[in-house]
Amino acid sequence: MIRRSVIFFALVMLVGSFAFAQDLKIDFQYNVSGATAGNHLTYSGHRLVGVTDDIFDAVSGASKQKSTALITYYQTDVLGKAALPAGLRGLLLYPVAPPATRTEDFLTVSKAANGVITAQYVHRGTAYGIITDNTGKFTFDRNGIAAPARSVQRIIGYIQGAGPQVLHGDFLSSGRADYAKIWNAATAGGTVGSVKTGAQTNDFPDAASLFYYTGVLQFTLDQNILKIAGTLKPNKR
């Protein structure tokens, strides 16, 4: 009887992970120069506007209205396997993070002459890069992120408690994160404190996740205003 109950519970969890997965509708705006007017994140009906509506809670280390936790339900399945890149989730939360986070994380967003938009930041010792195609599209399919769009990450330091992140000097220039060095494979990993830094890896959805998203997020960058909009639909594997 106990074994049957365990099996039944496991089946419910597996089915439920997809049954509760909903379309992820994104409407994001963030001024990468530091101004806060107009900054917001709307995801599947949850509208979060700046730190006045969703302030940072120093006790929990997250947002007061739990947006940093609630969006996780769209990011992972019930087994904790990622359906969205960690770097994308972190980028979406900048409108509801303390304003100082932008500089502490060395956030940069740029648009190349060919139209490719690149967002880069370092959070808790891990560098993230989100790169669109040359039309600003970040496309999801069964295999994760559809090329030529990419999402990458690299451990370059660590953080202890509530202190500032500590980054390996090989990835810095004048005390700031140097992304040319970070994404250069010739810049070898080493150790900082007790943490071993590593090589660049893909920051893709987990191929073993119970569901995956399809759809397109459209990035635009105009006069320091980064916008991200689109709908991602969950699909059962």
C-alpha positions as CSV (number, residue, x, y, z in Angstrom):
1,M,0.0,0.0,0.0
2,I,2.8,2.4,0.9
3,R,4.6,1.6,-2.3
4,R,1.5,2.3,-4.4
5,S,1.0,5.6,-2.6
6,V,4.6,6.6,-3.4
7,I,4.2,5.7,-7.0
8,F,0.9,7.5,-7.2
9,F,2.4,10.6,-5.6
10,A,5.3,10.5,-8.1
11,L,3.0,10.3,-11.0
12,V,0.9,13.2,-9.7
13,M,4.1,15.3,-9.4
14,L,5.3,14.5,-12.9
15,V,1.9,15.2,-14.5
16,G,1.4,18.2,-12.3
17,S,4.6,19.8,-13.4
18,F,3.3,20.2,-16.9
19,A,-0.4,20.7,-15.9
20,F,0.5,23.8,-13.9
21,A,3.0,25.1,-16.5
22,Q,1.4,28.1,-18.2
23,D,2.3,30.4,-21.1
24,L,5.0,32.7,-20.0
25,K,4.2,36.2,-21.3
26,I,6.9,38.7,-20.8
27,D,6.7,42.5,-20.9
28,F,10.0,44.0,-19.6
29,Q,11.5,47.4,-19.6
30,Y,14.7,48.6,-17.9
31,N,16.9,51.7,-18.3
32,V,20.5,50.4,-18.2
33,S,21.8,53.9,-17.5
34,G,20.4,53.8,-14.0
35,A,17.2,55.8,-14.3
36,T,14.2,54.1,-12.7
37,A,11.2,55.7,-14.3
38,G,9.3,53.2,-16.4
39,N,11.2,50.2,-15.3
40,H,8.9,47.2,-14.9
41,L,8.4,43.5,-15.4
42,T,5.1,41.9,-16.3
43,Y,5.2,38.1,-16.5
44,S,2.0,36.1,-17.1
45,G,-0.2,38.8,-15.5
46,H,2.1,39.6,-12.5
47,R,3.1,43.3,-12.9
48,L,6.1,44.5,-10.9
49,V,7.1,48.1,-11.1
50,G,10.4,49.2,-9.6
51,V,11.5,48.9,-6.0
52,T,8.6,51.1,-4.8
53,D,6.2,48.3,-5.4
54,D,8.5,45.3,-4.9
55,I,11.3,46.3,-2.6
56,F,14.4,44.3,-1.8
57,D,14.1,42.4,1.5
58,A,17.5,42.3,3.3
59,V,16.3,39.5,5.6
60,S,15.4,37.0,2.8
61,G,17.8,38.4,0.3
62,A,14.9,38.5,-2.3
63,S,12.1,40.8,-3.3
64,K,9.5,41.7,-0.8
65,Q,6.6,40.6,-3.0
66,K,8.4,37.3,-3.8
67,S,8.8,38.0,-7.5
68,T,12.3,36.5,-7.3
69,A,10.7,33.3,-6.0
70,L,7.5,33.3,-8.0
71,I,9.2,33.5,-11.4
72,T,11.1,30.3,-10.4
73,Y,7.9,28.3,-11.0
74,Y,8.2,29.2,-14.7
75,Q,11.9,28.6,-14.7
76,T,12.1,25.1,-13.4
77,D,10.0,21.9,-13.3
78,V,9.0,20.2,-10.0
79,L,12.2,18.3,-10.0
80,G,14.2,21.5,-10.1
81,K,15.4,21.1,-13.7
82,A,15.7,24.3,-15.6
83,A,13.3,25.1,-18.5
84,L,14.8,28.7,-18.8
85,P,18.4,29.9,-18.7
86,A,19.5,31.1,-15.3
87,G,21.0,34.2,-16.9
88,L,17.7,35.2,-18.5
89,R,15.8,34.9,-15.2
90,G,18.4,37.1,-13.5
91,L,18.2,39.7,-16.2
92,L,14.4,39.9,-16.0
93,L,14.6,40.7,-12.3
94,Y,16.7,43.9,-12.6
95,P,13.6,46.2,-12.5
96,V,12.7,44.9,-9.0
97,A,16.3,44.7,-7.7
98,P,17.9,47.5,-5.6
99,P,19.2,50.2,-8.0
100,A,22.8,49.5,-6.8
101,T,22.6,46.0,-8.2
102,R,23.1,47.3,-11.7
103,T,26.6,48.6,-10.9
104,E,27.5,45.8,-8.4
105,D,26.7,43.3,-11.1
106,F,28.6,45.2,-13.8
107,L,25.5,45.1,-16.0
108,T,26.1,46.1,-19.6
109,V,23.7,46.0,-22.6
110,S,24.9,46.8,-26.1
111,K,23.7,46.6,-29.7
112,A,26.2,45.8,-32.5
113,A,26.1,47.3,-35.9
114,N,24.6,44.0,-37.3
115,G,21.7,44.2,-34.8
116,V,22.8,41.6,-32.2
117,I,21.9,42.7,-28.7
118,T,24.1,41.4,-25.9
119,A,23.3,41.7,-22.2
120,Q,26.1,40.8,-19.7
121,Y,26.3,40.8,-15.9
122,V,28.1,39.1,-13.0
123,H,26.0,37.9,-10.1
124,R,27.2,36.0,-7.0
125,G,30.5,35.2,-8.8
126,T,29.0,33.9,-12.0
127,A,29.1,35.8,-15.3
128,Y,26.2,35.6,-17.7
129,G,25.8,36.5,-21.3
130,I,22.5,36.6,-23.2
131,I,23.1,37.2,-27.0
132,T,20.2,37.6,-29.5
133,D,20.3,37.0,-33.3
134,N,20.8,40.0,-35.6
135,T,17.1,40.9,-35.4
136,G,17.1,41.0,-31.6
137,K,15.2,37.7,-31.3
138,F,15.9,35.1,-28.6
139,T,14.2,32.0,-29.8
140,F,13.3,28.8,-27.8
141,D,12.8,25.4,-29.3
142,R,12.9,21.8,-28.1
143,N,16.7,21.8,-28.0
144,G,16.9,24.9,-25.9
145,I,18.0,28.2,-27.5
146,A,17.8,28.3,-31.3
147,A,21.1,29.4,-32.9
148,P,22.5,31.9,-33.6
149,A,21.1,33.3,-30.3
150,R,23.1,32.1,-27.3
151,S,23.1,32.1,-23.5
152,V,26.4,31.5,-21.7
153,Q,27.9,31.5,-18.2
154,R,31.2,31.3,-16.4
155,I,32.2,31.1,-12.7
156,I,34.7,33.8,-12.1
157,G,34.4,34.3,-8.3
158,Y,32.3,33.9,-5.3
159,I,30.2,35.7,-2.6
160,Q,30.1,35.1,1.1
161,G,26.9,36.0,3.1
162,A,25.7,39.5,2.4
163,G,29.1,40.7,1.4
164,P,30.1,41.9,-2.1
165,Q,31.1,39.4,-4.7
166,V,34.8,38.6,-5.0
167,L,36.1,38.1,-8.6
168,H,39.3,36.6,-9.8
169,G,41.8,39.4,-10.9
170,D,42.3,37.7,-14.3
171,F,38.8,38.7,-15.2
172,L,39.0,42.4,-14.1
173,S,40.4,45.6,-15.6
174,S,40.7,48.6,-13.3
175,G,38.5,46.8,-10.7
176,R,35.6,46.2,-13.2
177,A,34.5,43.0,-14.9
178,D,36.2,42.8,-18.3
179,Y,33.9,40.8,-20.5
180,A,36.5,40.4,-23.3
181,K,38.6,38.5,-20.8
182,I,35.7,36.6,-19.3
183,W,34.5,35.2,-22.6
184,N,38.0,34.6,-23.9
185,A,38.8,30.9,-23.7
186,A,42.5,31.8,-23.4
187,T,41.8,33.3,-20.0
188,A,42.2,30.2,-18.0
189,G,40.3,29.4,-14.8
190,G,42.1,29.5,-11.5
191,T,41.2,29.9,-7.8
192,V,39.9,32.8,-5.8
193,G,39.5,32.2,-2.1
194,S,38.4,28.5,-1.9
195,V,36.5,28.7,-5.2
196,K,37.8,27.3,-8.4
197,T,36.8,29.4,-11.4
198,G,36.0,27.6,-14.6
199,A,35.5,27.7,-18.3
200,Q,32.6,29.2,-20.3
201,T,29.6,26.9,-20.6
202,N,26.2,27.0,-22.2
203,D,23.5,28.4,-20.0
204,F,20.7,26.4,-21.7
205,P,17.5,24.8,-20.4
206,D,18.0,21.2,-19.1
207,A,17.4,18.6,-21.8
208,A,16.0,16.4,-19.1
209,S,13.4,18.9,-17.9
210,L,9.8,17.6,-17.9
211,F,8.7,20.5,-20.2
212,Y,10.3,22.9,-22.5
213,Y,9.3,26.3,-24.0
214,T,8.8,27.3,-27.6
215,G,8.5,30.9,-28.8
216,V,10.4,34.1,-29.2
217,L,11.4,36.9,-26.9
218,Q,12.0,40.1,-28.9
219,F,14.8,42.3,-27.5
220,T,15.1,46.0,-28.4
221,L,17.6,48.6,-27.1
222,D,16.9,52.3,-27.8
223,Q,18.5,55.2,-25.9
224,N,19.5,53.0,-23.0
225,I,16.0,51.4,-22.7
226,L,16.1,47.7,-22.9
227,K,12.8,46.0,-23.7
228,I,11.9,42.3,-23.9
229,A,8.6,41.1,-25.0
230,G,7.0,37.8,-26.2
231,T,5.2,34.7,-25.2
232,L,6.8,31.3,-24.4
233,K,4.6,28.2,-24.5
234,P,5.3,25.1,-22.4
235,N,5.4,21.7,-24.1
236,K,5.6,18.3,-22.5
237,R,8.7,16.2,-23.5
